[in-house]
Amino acid sequence: MRNDLATYRVMFRDFAAGVQIFTDSEWEAVISHFIIFEARRKDLLTTPGEVERYLYFVVEGVQRVYYLDDQDREATLVFTYAPSFGGVIDAMVLGQPAKFGYETLTPSVFLRAPYREIEKLRTEIPALDHMFQTGVMQALSGILDRLAEVQCFSSEDRFRSLMSRSPHLLRLIPHKYIANYLGIDPTNFSKLINRIKI
């Protein structure tokens, strides 16, 4: 992993510019709160039951948000990877204990800021508040698309849809997480990969 703060800040600003334009002084006020945070594979960044204290911007690696029930069954809900925000966003914004965990699936690098500082800046910098609201709406839109896929698509169609969005996941993370995300038995998932040309 690299450790190049300037490169990561440019990546973050390019990402942000796709949503909201900041003046140089606004951007400096925002980015000054973010530091590099590195994690190993299988690091638990947010434990269910904890309040999410950080806003993550992913610059390297793949992570997942997952749910663990009282019988220790896991459901992978979301994958995050560069360039995107990460973390258990609902727990962060609502200030409530997380129902979900946030875990790295590969070695990962983030720009990370304490959410309290970002929340304060949102009241001072309208462009940041707009970017944040847009990001939350885009996340909600993605969740609604995912719900439609889970309820209406065949396992093959769910697989094809994920591969059209994120084909790189097949070579980066263990397939058991992809199978779990898609709600497909691991054995059937292996057959699906062998049958479908990507």
Accessible surface in RSA format (square Angstrom, percent):
REM  Atomic radii and reference values for relative SASA: ProtOr
REM  Chains: A
REM  Algorithm: Lee & Richards
REM  Probe-radius: 1.40
REM  Slices: 20
REM RES _ NUM      All-atoms   Total-Side   Main-Chain    Non-polar    All polar
REM                ABS   REL    ABS   REL    ABS   REL    ABS   REL    ABS   REL
RES MET A   1   120.10  62.2  39.70  26.3  80.40 191.4  48.19  41.0  71.91  95.3
RES ARG A   2   127.33  53.5 119.88  61.1   7.44  17.7  71.52  97.8  55.80  33.8
RES ASN A   3   111.27  76.7  80.26  77.6  31.01  74.7  22.41  53.9  88.86  85.9
RES ASP A   4    58.33  40.9  53.96  53.7   4.37  10.3  17.83  42.0  40.50  40.4
RES LEU A   5    67.18  37.4  63.20  45.2   3.98  10.0  63.20  44.4   3.98  10.7
RES ALA A   6    69.09  63.5  60.85  93.9   8.24  18.8  66.04  93.0   3.05   8.1
RES THR A   7    56.28  40.0  49.72  50.4   6.56  15.6  38.93  52.3  17.35  26.2
RES TYR A   8     0.00   0.0   0.00   0.0   0.00   0.0   0.00   0.0   0.00   0.0
RES ARG A   9    70.81  29.7  70.05  35.7   0.77   1.8  19.22  26.3  51.60  31.3
RES VAL A  10    91.07  59.9  88.65  80.3   2.42   5.8  90.93  79.0   0.14   0.4
RES MET A  11    54.04  28.0  46.81  31.0   7.23  17.2  51.92  44.1   2.12   2.8
RES PHE A  12     0.72   0.4   0.72   0.4   0.00   0.0   0.72   0.4   0.00   0.0
RES ARG A  13    73.47  30.8  73.44  37.4   0.03   0.1  28.78  39.3  44.68  27.1
RES ASP A  14    97.27  68.1  82.71  82.3  14.55  34.4  28.99  68.2  68.28  68.1
RES PHE A  15    58.36  29.2  44.99  27.9  13.37  34.8  54.96  33.3   3.40   9.7
RES ALA A  16     0.60   0.6   0.60   0.9   0.00   0.0   0.60   0.9   0.00   0.0
RES ALA A  17    49.55  45.6  34.04  52.5  15.51  35.3  35.67  50.2  13.88  36.8
RES GLY A  18    71.90  88.7   0.00   N/A  71.90  88.7  36.66 100.6  35.24  78.9
RES VAL A  19    37.14  24.4  13.72  12.4  23.43  56.4  19.32  16.8  17.83  48.4
RES GLN A  20    39.98  22.4  35.72  26.1   4.25  10.1   3.83   8.2  36.14  27.4
RES ILE A  21   128.30  73.0 117.66  87.7  10.64  25.6 118.52  85.3   9.79  26.6
RES PHE A  22    11.93   6.0   2.75   1.7   9.19  23.9   2.81   1.7   9.12  26.1
RES THR A  23    79.21  56.3  69.95  70.9   9.26  22.1  76.99 103.4   2.23   3.4
RES ASP A  24   102.18  71.6  97.15  96.7   5.03  11.9  35.03  82.5  67.14  67.0
RES SER A  25    84.98  71.8  70.27  93.8  14.71  33.9  53.93 114.8  31.05  43.5
RES GLU A  26    45.07  25.9  42.55  32.2   2.52   6.0  15.72  30.4  29.35  24.0
RES TRP A  27     7.12   2.9   7.12   3.4   0.00   0.0   2.73   1.5   4.39   7.1
RES GLU A  28    99.62  57.2  97.60  73.8   2.02   4.8  45.83  88.6  53.79  43.9
RES ALA A  29    38.07  35.0  28.07  43.3  10.00  22.7  37.34  52.6   0.73   1.9
RES VAL A  30     0.83   0.5   0.83   0.8   0.00   0.0   0.83   0.7   0.00   0.0
RES ILE A  31     1.50   0.9   1.50   1.1   0.00   0.0   1.50   1.1   0.00   0.0
RES SER A  32    70.68  59.7  44.78  59.8  25.90  59.7  36.46  77.6  34.22  47.9
RES HIS A  33    56.05  30.6  47.12  32.8   8.92  22.8  36.57  37.7  19.47  22.7
RES PHE A  34     3.46   1.7   1.88   1.2   1.59   4.1   1.88   1.1   1.59   4.5
RES ILE A  35   106.58  60.6 105.14  78.3   1.44   3.5 106.58  76.7   0.00   0.0
RES ILE A  36    41.34  23.5  20.63  15.4  20.71  49.9  20.63  14.9  20.71  56.2
RES PHE A  37    52.65  26.3  50.30  31.2   2.35   6.1  52.65  31.9   0.00   0.0
RES GLU A  38    77.82  44.7  55.58  42.0  22.24  53.0  23.06  44.6  54.76  44.7
RES ALA A  39     4.51   4.1   0.16   0.2   4.35   9.9   4.42   6.2   0.08   0.2
RES ARG A  40   176.29  74.0 175.22  89.3   1.07   2.6  77.13 105.4  99.16  60.1
RES ARG A  41   122.24  51.3 108.42  55.3  13.83  32.9  39.45  53.9  82.80  50.2
RES LYS A  42    84.32  41.1  65.08  39.9  19.24  45.8  50.59  45.5  33.73  35.9
RES ASP A  43    32.97  23.1  28.88  28.7   4.09   9.7  11.50  27.1  21.47  21.4
RES LEU A  44    81.89  45.6  52.46  37.5  29.42  74.0  52.46  36.8  29.42  79.2
RES LEU A  45    31.06  17.3   6.72   4.8  24.34  61.2   9.93   7.0  21.13  56.9
RES THR A  46     2.25   1.6   1.57   1.6   0.68   1.6   2.05   2.8   0.20   0.3
RES THR A  47    52.93  37.6  52.81  53.5   0.12   0.3  37.92  50.9  15.01  22.7
RES PRO A  48    48.03  35.0  32.23  29.4  15.80  57.4  32.64  26.9  15.40  95.7
RES GLY A  49    51.83  63.9   0.00   N/A  51.83  63.9  30.00  82.3  21.83  48.9
RES GLU A  50    84.98  48.8  80.24  60.7   4.74  11.3  34.07  65.9  50.92  41.6
RES VAL A  51    63.38  41.7  53.26  48.2  10.12  24.4  53.26  46.3  10.12  27.4
RES GLU A  52     7.06   4.1   3.65   2.8   3.40   8.1   1.45   2.8   5.61   4.6
RES ARG A  53   151.80  63.7 142.48  72.6   9.32  22.2  60.56  82.8  91.24  55.3
RES TYR A  54    47.31  22.1  47.08  26.8   0.23   0.6  19.43  14.6  27.88  34.4
RES LEU A  55     7.31   4.1   7.31   5.2   0.00   0.0   7.31   5.1   0.00   0.0
RES TYR A  56     2.21   1.0   2.21   1.3   0.00   0.0   0.00   0.0   2.21   2.7
RES PHE A  57     0.00   0.0   0.00   0.0   0.00   0.0   0.00   0.0   0.00   0.0
RES VAL A  58     0.00   0.0   0.00   0.0   0.00   0.0   0.00   0.0   0.00   0.0
RES VAL A  59     4.68   3.1   0.00   0.0   4.68  11.3   0.00   0.0   4.68  12.7
RES GLU A  60    34.42  19.8  30.74  23.3   3.68   8.8  21.14  40.9  13.28  10.8
RES GLY A  61    23.30  28.7   0.00   N/A  23.30  28.7   9.65  26.5  13.66  30.6
RES VAL A  62     2.04   1.3   2.04   1.8   0.00   0.0   2.04   1.8   0.00   0.0
RES GLN A  63     0.00   0.0   0.00   0.0   0.00   0.0   0.00   0.0   0.00   0.0
RES ARG A  64     3.99   1.7   3.99   2.0   0.00   0.0   0.00   0.0   3.99   2.4
RES VAL A  65    14.30   9.4  14.30  12.9   0.00   0.0  14.30  12.4   0.00   0.0
RES TYR A  66    16.58   7.7  16.58   9.4   0.00   0.0   2.55   1.9  14.03  17.3
RES TYR A  67    93.43  43.6  93.43  53.2   0.00   0.0  53.42  40.1  40.01  49.3
RES LEU A  68    72.91  40.6  54.59  39.1  18.32  46.0  54.59  38.3  18.32  49.3
RES ASP A  69    26.56  18.6  19.91  19.8   6.66  15.7  15.39  36.2  11.17  11.1
RES ASP A  70   140.41  98.4  95.43  95.0  44.98 106.4  52.17 122.8  88.24  88.0
RES GLN A  71   122.50  68.5  96.41  70.5  26.10  62.1  37.00  78.8  85.51  64.9
RES ASP A  72   113.87  79.8  94.01  93.6  19.86  47.0  26.41  62.1  87.46  87.2
RES ARG A  73   143.61  60.3 136.67  69.7   6.93  16.5  69.50  95.0  74.11  44.9
RES GLU A  74    76.95  44.2  59.54  45.0  17.41  41.4  16.52  31.9  60.43  49.3
RES ALA A  75    39.17  36.0  38.44  59.3   0.72   1.6  39.12  55.1   0.05   0.1
RES THR A  76     1.55   1.1   0.02   0.0   1.53   3.6   0.00   0.0   1.55   2.3
RES LEU A  77    55.52  30.9  52.98  37.9   2.54   6.4  53.19  37.4   2.33   6.3
RES VAL A  78    56.77  37.4  54.96  49.8   1.81   4.4  56.77  49.3   0.00   0.0
RES PHE A  79    21.88  10.9   4.53   2.8  17.36  45.2   4.53   2.7  17.36  49.7
RES THR A  80    13.05   9.3  10.89  11.0   2.16   5.2  13.05  17.5   0.00   0.0
RES TYR A  81    58.62  27.4  56.74  32.3   1.89   4.9  38.79  29.2  19.83  24.4
RES ALA A  82    34.54  31.8  17.28  26.7  17.27  39.3  17.32  24.4  17.22  45.6
RES PRO A  83    70.15  51.1  62.69  57.1   7.47  27.2  62.69  51.8   7.47  46.4
RES SER A  84    30.76  26.0  30.74  41.0   0.03   0.1  30.54  65.0   0.23   0.3
RES PHE A  85    49.60  24.8  36.48  22.6  13.13  34.2  36.58  22.2  13.03  37.3
RES GLY A  86     2.10   2.6   0.00   N/A   2.10   2.6   2.05   5.6   0.05   0.1
RES GLY A  87     6.18   7.6   0.00   N/A   6.18   7.6   0.25   0.7   5.93  13.3
RES VAL A  88     3.25   2.1   1.40   1.3   1.85   4.5   3.25   2.8   0.00   0.0
RES ILE A  89    51.72  29.4  48.25  35.9   3.48   8.4  48.25  34.7   3.48   9.4
RES ASP A  90    62.85  44.0  54.32  54.1   8.53  20.2  36.70  86.4  26.15  26.1
RES ALA A  91     3.04   2.8   0.73   1.1   2.30   5.2   3.04   4.3   0.00   0.0
RES MET A  92     4.98   2.6   0.23   0.2   4.75  11.3   0.00   0.0   4.98   6.6
RES VAL A  93    59.31  39.0  42.50  38.5  16.81  40.5  42.50  36.9  16.81  45.6
RES LEU A  94   112.35  62.6  86.42  61.8  25.93  65.2  90.82  63.8  21.53  57.9
RES GLY A  95    47.84  59.0   0.00   N/A  47.84  59.0  23.38  64.2  24.47  54.8
RES GLN A  96    92.84  51.9  92.21  67.4   0.63   1.5  22.14  47.1  70.70  53.6
RES PRO A  97    84.18  61.4  74.29  67.7   9.89  36.0  74.29  61.3   9.89  61.5
RES ALA A  98     4.82   4.4   0.00   0.0   4.82  11.0   0.37   0.5   4.46  11.8
RES LYS A  99   141.00  68.8 127.46  78.2  13.54  32.2  80.32  72.3  60.68  64.6
RES PHE A 100    47.69  23.9  47.69  29.5   0.00   0.0  47.69  28.9   0.00   0.0
RES GLY A 101     0.00   0.0   0.00   N/A   0.00   0.0   0.00   0.0   0.00   0.0
RES TYR A 102     0.00   0.0   0.00   0.0   0.00   0.0   0.00   0.0   0.00   0.0
RES GLU A 103    15.42   8.9  15.42  11.7   0.00   0.0   0.04   0.1  15.38  12.6
RES THR A 104     0.00   0.0   0.00   0.0   0.00   0.0   0.00   0.0   0.00   0.0
RES LEU A 105     2.40   1.3   0.17   0.1   2.24   5.6   0.44   0.3   1.97   5.3
RES THR A 106    19.19  13.7  18.98  19.2   0.22   0.5  18.92  25.4   0.27   0.4
RES PRO A 107    68.14  49.7  61.77  56.3   6.36  23.1  61.77  51.0   6.36  39.5
RES SER A 108     0.00   0.0   0.00   0.0   0.00   0.0   0.00   0.0   0.00   0.0
RES VAL A 109     0.00   0.0   0.00   0.0   0.00   0.0   0.00   0.0   0.00   0.0
RES PHE A 110     0.00   0.0   0.00   0.0   0.00   0.0   0.00   0.0   0.00   0.0
RES LEU A 111     0.07   0.0   0.07   0.0   0.00   0.0   0.07   0.0   0.00   0.0
RES ARG A 112    38.07  16.0  37.20  19.0   0.87   2.1   0.28   0.4  37.79  22.9
RES ALA A 113     0.00   0.0   0.00   0.0   0.00   0.0   0.00   0.0   0.00   0.0
RES PRO A 114    46.39  33.8  46.39  42.3   0.00   0.0  46.39  38.3   0.00   0.0
RES TYR A 115    11.82   5.5  11.82   6.7   0.00   0.0  11.03   8.3   0.79   1.0
RES ARG A 116   206.26  86.6 198.69 101.3   7.57  18.0  69.92  95.6 136.34  82.6
RES GLU A 117    68.11  39.1  63.97  48.4   4.14   9.9  26.01  50.3  42.10  34.4
RES ILE A 118     1.02   0.6   1.02   0.8   0.00   0.0   1.02   0.7   0.00   0.0
RES GLU A 119    80.07  46.0  79.38  60.1   0.68   1.6  22.13  42.8  57.94  47.3
RES LYS A 120   134.12  65.4 126.25  77.5   7.87  18.7  99.60  89.6  34.52  36.8
RES LEU A 121    13.95   7.8  13.95  10.0   0.00   0.0  13.95   9.8   0.00   0.0
RES ARG A 122    46.37  19.5  40.53  20.7   5.84  13.9   6.01   8.2  40.36  24.5
RES THR A 123   117.93  83.9  79.41  80.5  38.52  91.8  76.17 102.3  41.76  63.1
RES GLU A 124    95.54  54.9  65.36  49.4  30.18  71.9  39.66  76.7  55.88  45.6
RES ILE A 125    13.30   7.6  12.68   9.4   0.61   1.5  13.30   9.6   0.00   0.0
RES PRO A 126   102.41  74.6  94.15  85.8   8.25  30.0  99.12  81.8   3.28  20.4
RES ALA A 127    11.00  10.1   6.71  10.4   4.28   9.7   9.53  13.4   1.47   3.9
RES LEU A 128     3.93   2.2   3.93   2.8   0.00   0.0   3.93   2.8   0.00   0.0
RES ASP A 129    35.71  25.0  35.71  35.5   0.00   0.0   5.27  12.4  30.44  30.4
RES HIS A 130    95.06  52.0  91.86  63.8   3.20   8.2  67.76  69.8  27.30  31.8
RES MET A 131     7.41   3.8   6.47   4.3   0.94   2.2   6.47   5.5   0.94   1.2
RES PHE A 132    21.22  10.6  16.23  10.1   4.99  13.0  20.38  12.4   0.84   2.4
RES GLN A 133    93.35  52.2  90.99  66.5   2.36   5.6  28.20  60.0  65.15  49.4
RES THR A 134    36.67  26.1  32.45  32.9   4.22  10.1  29.03  39.0   7.64  11.6
RES GLY A 135    23.76  29.3   0.00   N/A  23.76  29.3  18.05  49.5   5.71  12.8
RES VAL A 136    52.50  34.5  49.48  44.8   3.02   7.3  51.66  44.9   0.84   2.3
RES MET A 137   111.17  57.6 106.92  70.8   4.25  10.1  78.00  66.3  33.17  43.9
RES GLN A 138   106.32  59.5  94.22  68.9  12.10  28.8  43.41  92.4  62.91  47.7
RES ALA A 139    53.52  49.2  39.41  60.8  14.12  32.1  51.42  72.4   2.10   5.6
RES LEU A 140    81.97  45.6  81.10  58.0   0.87   2.2  81.97  57.6   0.00   0.0
RES SER A 141    58.98  49.8  54.64  72.9   4.34  10.0  27.71  59.0  31.27  43.8
RES GLY A 142    38.08  47.0   0.00   N/A  38.08  47.0  32.11  88.1   5.97  13.4
RES ILE A 143    87.36  49.7  85.34  63.6   2.02   4.9  86.88  62.6   0.48   1.3
RES LEU A 144   100.59  56.0  94.90  67.9   5.69  14.3  95.39  67.0   5.20  14.0
RES ASP A 145    87.76  61.5  84.16  83.8   3.59   8.5  21.90  51.6  65.86  65.7
RES ARG A 146    41.84  17.6  40.14  20.5   1.70   4.0  22.96  31.4  18.87  11.4
RES LEU A 147    87.79  48.9  87.39  62.5   0.40   1.0  87.65  61.6   0.13   0.4
RES ALA A 148    50.49  46.4  42.81  66.1   7.68  17.5  49.83  70.2   0.66   1.8
RES GLU A 149    15.21   8.7  15.21  11.5   0.00   0.0   3.09   6.0  12.12   9.9
RES VAL A 150    73.36  48.3  58.97  53.4  14.39  34.7  58.97  51.2  14.39  39.0
RES GLN A 151   145.31  81.3 107.50  78.6  37.81  90.0  30.73  65.4 114.58  86.9
RES CYS A 152   101.98  77.1  64.39  71.8  37.58  88.3  25.42  64.4  76.56  82.5
RES PHE A 153    83.61  41.8  72.76  45.1  10.86  28.3  75.43  45.7   8.18  23.4
RES SER A 154    61.73  52.2  46.67  62.3  15.06  34.7  53.14 113.2   8.59  12.0
RES SER A 155    44.51  37.6  39.96  53.3   4.55  10.5  10.87  23.2  33.64  47.1
RES GLU A 156    51.00  29.3  50.81  38.4   0.18   0.4  12.13  23.5  38.87  31.7
RES ASP A 157    68.63  48.1  65.99  65.7   2.64   6.2   9.55  22.5  59.08  58.9
RES ARG A 158    32.16  13.5  31.98  16.3   0.19   0.4   2.86   3.9  29.30  17.8
RES PHE A 159     0.48   0.2   0.48   0.3   0.00   0.0   0.48   0.3   0.00   0.0
RES ARG A 160   113.44  47.6 107.24  54.7   6.21  14.8  44.29  60.5  69.15  41.9
RES SER A 161    22.56  19.1  15.45  20.6   7.12  16.4  12.44  26.5  10.12  14.2
RES LEU A 162     4.16   2.3   4.16   3.0   0.00   0.0   4.16   2.9   0.00   0.0
RES MET A 163    11.95   6.2   6.90   4.6   5.05  12.0   7.53   6.4   4.42   5.9
RES SER A 164    93.25  78.8  53.63  71.6  39.62  91.3  51.38 109.4  41.87  58.7
RES ARG A 165   116.43  48.9  86.00  43.8  30.43  72.4  69.61  95.1  46.82  28.4
RES SER A 166     3.91   3.3   3.91   5.2   0.00   0.0   0.00   0.0   3.91   5.5
RES PRO A 167    67.49  49.2  60.34  55.0   7.15  26.0  60.54  50.0   6.95  43.2
RES HIS A 168    44.23  24.2  40.41  28.1   3.81   9.8  33.11  34.1  11.12  12.9
RES LEU A 169     0.51   0.3   0.51   0.4   0.00   0.0   0.51   0.4   0.00   0.0
RES LEU A 170    32.57  18.1  25.17  18.0   7.40  18.6  25.29  17.8   7.28  19.6
RES ARG A 171   183.46  77.0 146.62  74.7  36.84  87.7  74.97 102.5 108.48  65.7
RES LEU A 172    75.55  42.1  56.04  40.1  19.51  49.0  58.96  41.4  16.59  44.6
RES ILE A 173     7.43   4.2   0.00   0.0   7.43  17.9   2.91   2.1   4.52  12.3
RES PRO A 174    48.69  35.5  36.53  33.3  12.16  44.2  48.14  39.7   0.56   3.5
RES HIS A 175    77.12  42.2  71.48  49.7   5.64  14.4  50.35  51.9  26.77  31.2
RES LYS A 176   123.63  60.3 114.33  70.2   9.29  22.1  63.06  56.8  60.57  64.5
RES TYR A 177    11.57   5.4  11.57   6.6   0.00   0.0   8.65   6.5   2.92   3.6
RES ILE A 178     0.00   0.0   0.00   0.0   0.00   0.0   0.00   0.0   0.00   0.0
RES ALA A 179     0.68   0.6   0.68   1.0   0.00   0.0   0.68   1.0   0.00   0.0
RES ASN A 180    58.20  40.1  42.12  40.7  16.08  38.7  16.66  40.1  41.54  40.2
RES TYR A 181    17.36   8.1  14.68   8.3   2.68   7.0   1.36   1.0  16.00  19.7
RES LEU A 182     4.86   2.7   1.92   1.4   2.94   7.4   2.76   1.9   2.10   5.6
RES GLY A 183    61.93  76.4   0.00   N/A  61.93  76.4  35.61  97.7  26.33  59.0
RES ILE A 184    16.53   9.4   6.03   4.5  10.50  25.3  10.77   7.8   5.77  15.7
RES ASP A 185    77.38  54.2  63.10  62.8  14.28  33.8  27.12  63.8  50.27  50.1
RES PRO A 186    80.90  59.0  77.53  70.7   3.37  12.3  78.64  64.9   2.26  14.0
RES THR A 187    83.46  59.4  77.89  79.0   5.57  13.3  49.59  66.6  33.87  51.2
RES ASN A 188    78.38  54.1  74.68  72.2   3.71   8.9  15.45  37.2  62.93  60.8
RES PHE A 189     2.47   1.2   2.47   1.5   0.00   0.0   2.47   1.5   0.00   0.0
RES SER A 190    59.71  50.5  56.82  75.8   2.89   6.7  28.36  60.4  31.34  43.9
RES LYS A 191   125.49  61.2 120.81  74.1   4.68  11.1  77.62  69.9  47.87  51.0
RES LEU A 192     7.71   4.3   7.61   5.4   0.11   0.3   7.61   5.3   0.11   0.3
RES ILE A 193    40.93  23.3  33.40  24.9   7.53  18.1  33.40  24.1   7.53  20.4
RES ASN A 194   122.47  84.5  92.98  89.8  29.49  71.0  31.75  76.4  90.72  87.7
RES ARG A 195   146.80  61.6 119.91  61.1  26.89  64.0  72.35  98.9  74.45  45.1
RES ILE A 196    11.26   6.4   4.09   3.0   7.17  17.3   6.29   4.5   4.97  13.5
RES LYS A 197   185.50  90.5 164.95 101.2  20.55  48.9 115.58 104.0  69.92  74.5
RES ILE A 198   117.50  66.9  43.54  32.4  73.96 178.3  71.49  51.5  46.02 124.9
END  Absolute sums over single chains surface
CHAIN  1 A    10742.1       8850.9       1891.2       6204.7       4537.4
END  Absolute sums over all chains
TOTAL         10742.1       8850.9       1891.2       6204.7       4537.4
